[in-house]
């Protein structure tokens, strides 16, 4: 019998005692315990069952009346379980300590599984990956999501999902980018796990992706995994998922939330810089997510980071939905904080044109007459990467081969614009920018 099953059976036997000890706090624990018993009885995936049981044990260990009994049960039934109790600042804190989390490749199918280390301030949903986090605001939490990305038969940049018109009614790992699992971790365990994973990586850099407006957690994690694979990023992939309502009718709600999320993202960025022994920290921010990033960078000179902290590498503002004039103001404050700052803009981005209509002023991600050129930022006019009549998709940064190739040369090769083959200089000496070759 496995340690997981032994521990589950022991907790079921202990349940009446825990119910008495925890009183009104017990019902959600009891319901979860019964659900796990049902899953075990139906032969659910052992690894997923173990992860879910670990998370339940962690929460039980955080309840002082139950701690001693749960620890005793663990010692007797699952001595090799990955749950330990540590002392920190004089208090006992229950932690789950996973093994170093690494990417993996199924050689038979070509499917790559990417661990996406996330921070989020979304409210918790149910236990399914698709609804694990909701669109409402919550307390900042951390964890690891597993995203599988097919490398055979998928076009570069494609964020493939099942399609009814292709008669695809369920996700297929060999065809679709899938959020497989989500696990929550205590902050200290998150840092330890991420630090171990970075140390074991071929490249000790990390890449943080910050999504834009109208994006669910599931799709943000899938995009982060797809970017990691298509950019051939050899470091570790991080995601900050702010509490977007993921509703096209709630644009102003998302605007309010991204401002509220700024301090949470800033703390996440400082964690990546100062606590995980990374070499460089790169950031790709999309659309409205740029607001959290740029408003955090404004304060970068005041951060008190430890000696030996990582440096900011490549900062990429992709289709930023932020007031153009405000971007100019902030750019003067964060100039020099990173190795290079790049802005991708387009005159064909319909979403930004709609945003300009709402706000009355140009957005920083527009091109054409509104194209933004500012000292310390390499501006790339991406208008020519798509010639469709319907305009460029707002998510072009992650979908178009030419953009992905350019970001690869930027992040992996650290090439300046004049060294990147697909780009050509435009403008004049006083207003120099770059565009894609026709």
C-alpha positions in Angstrom: 0.0 0.0 0.0 1.4 3.5 -0.9 2.2 6.1 1.7 -0.5 8.3 0.2 -3.2 5.7 0.7 -2.0 4.8 4.2 -2.1 8.5 5.2 -5.5 9.0 3.7 -6.9 6.0 5.6 -5.3 7.2 8.9 -6.9 10.6 8.4 -10.3 9.1 7.9 -9.9 7.2 11.1 -8.8 10.4 12.9 -11.7 12.4 11.4 -14.1 12.1 14.4 -11.3 13.4 16.7 -10.5 16.3 14.3 -14.2 17.2 14.0 -14.3 17.6 17.8 -11.1 19.6 17.9 -11.9 22.0 15.1 -15.6 22.5 15.6 -17.0 24.9 13.1 -13.8 24.9 11.1 -14.1 21.2 10.4 -16.8 20.9 7.6 -14.7 22.0 4.6 -11.9 19.7 5.8 -14.3 16.8 6.2 -15.8 17.4 2.7 -12.4 17.5 1.1 -11.3 14.3 2.9 -14.4 12.5 1.7 -13.8 13.8 -1.8 -10.2 12.4 -1.7 -11.5 9.1 -0.4 -13.9 8.9 -3.4 -11.1 9.8 -5.8 -8.9 7.1 -4.4 -11.7 4.6 -4.6 -12.2 5.4 -8.3 -8.5 5.0 -9.1 -7.6 8.6 -9.8 -4.1 9.6 -10.9 -1.8 8.7 -7.9 0.4 11.8 -8.4 -2.6 14.2 -8.5 -4.1 12.4 -5.4 -0.8 12.8 -3.5 -0.6 16.5 -4.3 -4.2 17.1 -3.2 -3.6 15.2 0.0 -0.4 17.1 0.7 -2.3 20.4 0.4 -5.0 19.2 2.8 -2.4 18.1 5.3 -0.7 21.5 5.1 -3.9 23.2 6.0 -4.6 20.8 8.8 -1.1 21.4 10.2 -1.9 25.1 10.3 -4.7 24.5 12.8 -3.1 24.4 16.3 -5.7 22.0 17.8 -5.1 19.4 15.1 -1.4 19.8 14.5 -0.1 17.3 17.1 -2.5 14.6 16.0 -1.8 15.0 12.3 1.9 15.1 12.8 1.6 11.8 14.8 -0.4 10.2 12.0 2.1 11.3 9.4 5.0 9.9 11.4 3.3 6.6 11.8 1.9 6.1 8.3 3.9 8.2 5.8 7.4 8.8 7.0 8.6 9.5 3.4 5.8 12.0 2.7 7.0 15.4 1.5 5.5 17.3 4.4 7.7 18.7 7.2 7.3 21.2 10.0 9.9 24.0 10.3 10.5 26.7 12.8 10.6 30.3 11.6 10.7 33.4 13.7 9.7 31.4 16.8 6.5 30.1 15.2 5.8 26.6 13.8 4.9 26.8 10.1 3.7 23.8 8.1 5.2 23.5 4.7 5.1 21.2 1.7 8.6 20.7 0.3 8.4 19.4 -3.2 11.3 18.1 -5.2 13.0 20.5 -7.6 10.4 21.2 -10.3 11.8 20.8 -13.8 10.6 20.8 -17.4 10.2 17.4 -19.0 9.8 16.1 -22.6 7.9 13.0 -23.7 10.2 11.7 -26.4 7.6 9.5 -27.9 5.0 12.3 -28.5 7.2 15.4 -28.4 5.0 17.0 -25.7 6.9 19.3 -23.3 5.6 19.9 -19.8 6.6 23.3 -18.4 6.4 24.2 -14.7 5.0 27.7 -14.4 5.8 29.2 -11.0 2.9 31.6 -10.4 1.9 34.4 -8.1 -1.6 35.7 -8.2 -4.1 37.8 -6.3 -7.1 36.1 -7.6 -9.8 34.6 -5.4 -9.8 30.8 -5.1 -12.3 28.8 -7.1 -12.8 25.0 -7.2 -10.2 22.3 -7.5 -10.4 21.9 -11.3 -7.5 23.5 -13.2 -9.9 25.6 -15.4 -11.6 27.1 -12.4 -8.9 26.9 -9.7 -8.8 30.8 -9.6 -11.6 33.1 -10.4 -11.8 36.7 -11.7 -12.5 38.3 -8.3 -9.8 39.7 -6.1 -8.1 37.7 -3.3 -5.0 37.6 -1.1 -1.7 37.1 -2.9 -0.8 33.4 -3.1 1.9 31.3 -4.8 2.2 27.9 -6.4 3.2 25.8 -9.5 1.1 25.1 -12.5 2.0 22.4 -15.1 1.4 23.3 -18.7 1.9 20.8 -21.5 2.8 22.1 -25.0 2.9 20.0 -28.1 6.0 20.6 -30.3 4.9 18.4 -33.3 2.2 19.6 -35.7 1.6 22.9 -33.8 2.5 26.1 -35.5 5.0 28.4 -33.7 2.9 30.7 -31.5 -0.3 28.8 -31.7 -2.1 28.5 -28.4 -4.1 25.5 -29.5 -7.4 24.4 -27.8 -10.1 21.9 -28.7 -12.4 23.2 -31.4 -15.9 22.0 -32.0 -15.7 22.7 -35.7 -12.8 20.3 -35.9 -14.9 17.8 -33.9 -12.5 18.1 -31.0 -14.5 17.8 -27.8 -11.7 17.2 -25.3 -8.1 18.3 -24.9 -5.4 16.2 -26.5 -1.9 16.8 -25.2 -0.4 16.0 -28.7 -2.5 18.8 -30.3 -3.4 21.3 -27.6 -1.7 23.5 -25.0 -3.1 22.3 -21.7 -3.1 23.5 -18.1 -2.7 20.1 -16.5 -2.4 20.8 -12.8 -2.2 23.6 -10.3 -0.7 23.3 -6.8 -0.6 26.0 -4.1 2.5 26.5 -2.0 3.4 28.4 1.1 5.5 31.4 0.2 8.7 30.0 1.8 8.2 26.6 0.1 7.5 28.4 -3.2 10.8 30.3 -2.8 12.7 27.1 -1.9 11.2 25.1 -4.8 11.9 27.9 -7.3 15.4 28.4 -6.1 16.1 24.7 -6.4 14.6 24.6 -9.9 16.6 27.6 -11.0 19.8 26.1 -9.6 19.2 22.9 -11.7 18.3 24.8 -14.9 20.7 25.1 -17.8 20.3 28.8 -17.7 19.8 30.6 -14.3 17.6 33.4 -15.7 13.9 33.6 -15.1 11.2 35.0 -17.4 8.1 36.6 -15.8 4.9 36.9 -18.0 2.2 39.4 -17.0 -1.0 39.0 -19.0 -3.4 41.7 -20.1 -7.1 42.5 -19.9 -9.9 39.9 -20.2 -7.7 36.9 -19.4 -8.4 33.9 -17.2 -5.8 32.3 -15.0 -5.9 29.1 -17.2 -5.2 31.0 -20.4 -2.5 33.1 -18.8 -0.7 29.9 -17.6 -1.1 28.3 -21.0 0.4 31.4 -22.7 3.3 31.4 -20.3 4.1 27.8 -21.0 3.7 28.3 -24.8 6.1 31.3 -24.7 8.7 29.3 -22.7 8.6 26.5 -25.4 8.5 28.8 -28.4 11.2 31.1 -27.1 13.3 28.1 -26.2 13.8 29.7 -22.9 16.4 27.6 -20.9 15.7 29.2 -17.5 12.5 29.0 -15.4 9.1 30.5 -16.3 7.1 32.6 -13.9 3.6 34.1 -14.2 2.0 36.9 -12.4 -1.7 36.6 -12.9 -3.6 39.6 -11.6 -7.3 39.3 -10.9 -8.7 40.1 -14.4 -12.5 39.6 -14.5 -12.0 37.9 -17.9 -15.1 39.6 -19.2 -15.1 41.9 -22.2 -17.9 44.0 -20.6 -15.7 44.7 -17.5 -12.9 46.7 -19.0 -13.2 49.4 -16.3 -13.2 46.7 -13.6 -9.9 45.4 -14.9 -8.5 48.9 -15.0 -9.3 49.4 -11.4 -7.9 45.9 -10.5 -4.6 46.3 -12.3 -3.9 49.5 -10.2 -4.8 47.5 -7.1 -2.5 44.7 -8.1 0.6 46.9 -8.6 2.0 46.4 -5.1 1.4 42.7 -5.3 3.3 42.4 -8.6 6.1 44.6 -7.2 6.5 42.3 -4.3 6.6 39.3 -6.7 9.2 40.9 -8.8 11.4 41.7 -5.8 11.1 38.1 -4.7 12.3 37.0 -8.1 15.2 39.5 -8.0 16.3 39.0 -4.4 15.3 35.5 -3.1 15.8 32.8 -5.7 19.5 33.2 -6.8 18.5 34.0 -10.4 21.0 35.5 -12.8 18.8 37.9 -14.7 15.1 38.5 -14.5 13.3 39.1 -17.9 9.7 40.4 -18.1 7.2 40.2 -20.9 4.1 42.3 -20.1 1.1 42.4 -22.4 -1.6 45.0 -22.9 -3.1 46.3 -19.6 -0.6 44.2 -17.6 2.0 46.7 -18.6 0.5 49.1 -16.2 1.5 47.0 -13.2 5.0 46.5 -14.6 5.8 50.1 -15.6 4.3 51.6 -12.4 6.5 49.2 -10.4 9.7 50.0 -12.3 9.0 53.7 -11.6 10.0 52.9 -8.0 12.9 50.5 -8.8 15.6 53.0 -7.6 14.1 52.9 -4.1 14.1 49.1 -3.7 16.2 47.7 -0.9 17.4 44.4 -2.5 20.0 42.1 -0.9 23.6 42.0 -2.0 24.0 39.8 -4.9 20.4 40.2 -6.1 19.6 39.4 -9.8 19.6 42.2 -12.4 16.7 43.1 -14.6 17.5 41.8 -18.1 15.1 42.3 -21.0 11.9 44.2 -20.3 9.4 43.8 -23.1 6.3 46.0 -23.3 4.0 44.2 -25.7 1.1 46.2 -27.1 0.9 48.3 -23.9 -2.5 49.6 -23.1 -1.4 52.6 -21.1 -1.7 56.3 -21.8 1.0 57.3 -24.3 1.9 60.5 -22.4 2.0 58.6 -19.1 4.4 56.1 -20.5 6.7 59.0 -21.5 6.6 60.3 -18.0 7.4 56.9 -16.4 10.1 56.0 -18.9 12.2 58.9 -17.8 12.1 57.4 -14.2 12.9 53.8 -15.0 15.6 54.5 -17.6 18.7 52.4 -17.0 17.0 50.0 -14.6 17.3 47.0 -17.1 19.8 45.8 -19.7 17.3 46.7 -22.4 13.7 47.9 -22.7 11.7 47.1 -25.8 8.3 48.2 -26.9 6.2 46.5 -29.6 3.6 48.7 -31.2 1.2 48.4 -34.2 -1.1 50.6 -36.1 -3.3 47.6 -36.8 -4.1 46.6 -33.2 -7.9 46.9 -33.1 -8.0 46.5 -29.3 -5.8 49.5 -28.7 -7.7 51.6 -31.2 -10.8 50.8 -29.2 -9.0 51.7 -26.0 -8.0 55.1 -27.5 -11.7 55.6 -28.3 -12.6 55.0 -24.7 -9.9 57.1 -23.1 -9.6 59.9 -25.7 -5.8 59.7 -25.9 -3.4 57.5 -27.8 -2.1 54.3 -26.2 1.6 53.5 -25.9 1.2 50.4 -28.0 -0.1 52.3 -31.1 2.0 52.9 -34.2 1.4 55.3 -37.1 1.3 58.9 -36.2 1.0 58.0 -32.5 4.2 55.8 -32.5 6.1 56.3 -29.3 9.8 56.9 -29.5 11.5 57.7 -26.2 15.1 57.6 -24.9 16.0 54.3 -23.3 13.4 52.3 -25.1 13.8 50.4 -28.4 10.5 50.9 -30.3 9.5 48.1 -32.8 6.8 48.9 -35.2 5.1 45.5 -35.7 2.4 46.7 -38.1 3.8 44.8 -41.0 3.8 41.4 -39.4 0.2 40.8 -40.4 -1.5 41.9 -43.6 -5.0 40.6 -42.9 -8.0 42.9 -43.6 -9.4 42.5 -40.0 -6.3 44.0 -38.4 -3.7 42.6 -36.1 -4.7 40.4 -33.2 -4.0 42.1 -29.9 -2.1 38.9 -28.8 0.3 39.1 -31.8 3.3 39.3 -29.5 2.9 35.6 -28.6 1.5 34.3 -31.9 3.6 35.7 -34.8 6.7 33.8 -35.8 8.6 37.0 -36.6 7.8 38.5 -33.2 8.8 35.3 -31.4 12.0 35.0 -33.4 12.8 38.6 -32.5 12.1 38.1 -28.8 14.3 34.9 -28.9 17.2 37.0 -30.3 16.5 39.6 -27.7 16.3 37.3 -24.7 18.5 34.4 -25.6 21.1 36.2 -27.7 20.8 39.7 -26.1 21.1 41.3 -29.6 20.5 45.0 -30.1 18.0 45.9 -32.8 20.7 46.7 -35.4 22.0 43.1 -34.9 18.6 41.4 -35.5 18.2 40.4 -39.1 14.4 40.8 -39.4 14.5 44.5 -38.3 15.4 47.6 -40.3 16.0 51.1 -39.0 13.3 53.7 -39.6 12.7 57.3 -38.7 15.7 59.7 -38.4 18.6 60.3 -36.1 16.4 62.2 -33.6 13.5 59.8 -33.8 15.0 56.4 -34.5 12.8 53.3 -34.3 12.7 49.8 -35.9 10.3 48.0 -38.2 10.0 44.6 -39.8 11.3 44.1 -43.2 8.5 43.9 -45.8 
